[in-house]
Amino acid sequence: VEDQAKEALNFNITLGIIGIVLTIITVVTFGIGAVLTVPLGILLGIAWLVLTIMAGLKANEGQYYRYPFALRLIK
């Protein structure tokens, strides 16, 4: 359980960082960057939902799950 909790925490921290970067890009470009960041944010949200469900299903089966693009910040 501890391993999967760390994996999920790392994944959510990674997505939080990406979300902050997308918000900064939107603000710095005075909203013009929203043309790029809003669709990326939507894709990010869909990816979060799908990958979280997949991880939950694998954990329920007792298998280890590694998120495909998570920074391993918490060891």
HELIX and SHEET records of a PDB file:
HELIX    1   1 GLU A    2  VAL A   28  1                                  27    
HELIX    2   2 ALA A   34  ASN A   60  1                                  27    
END                                                                             
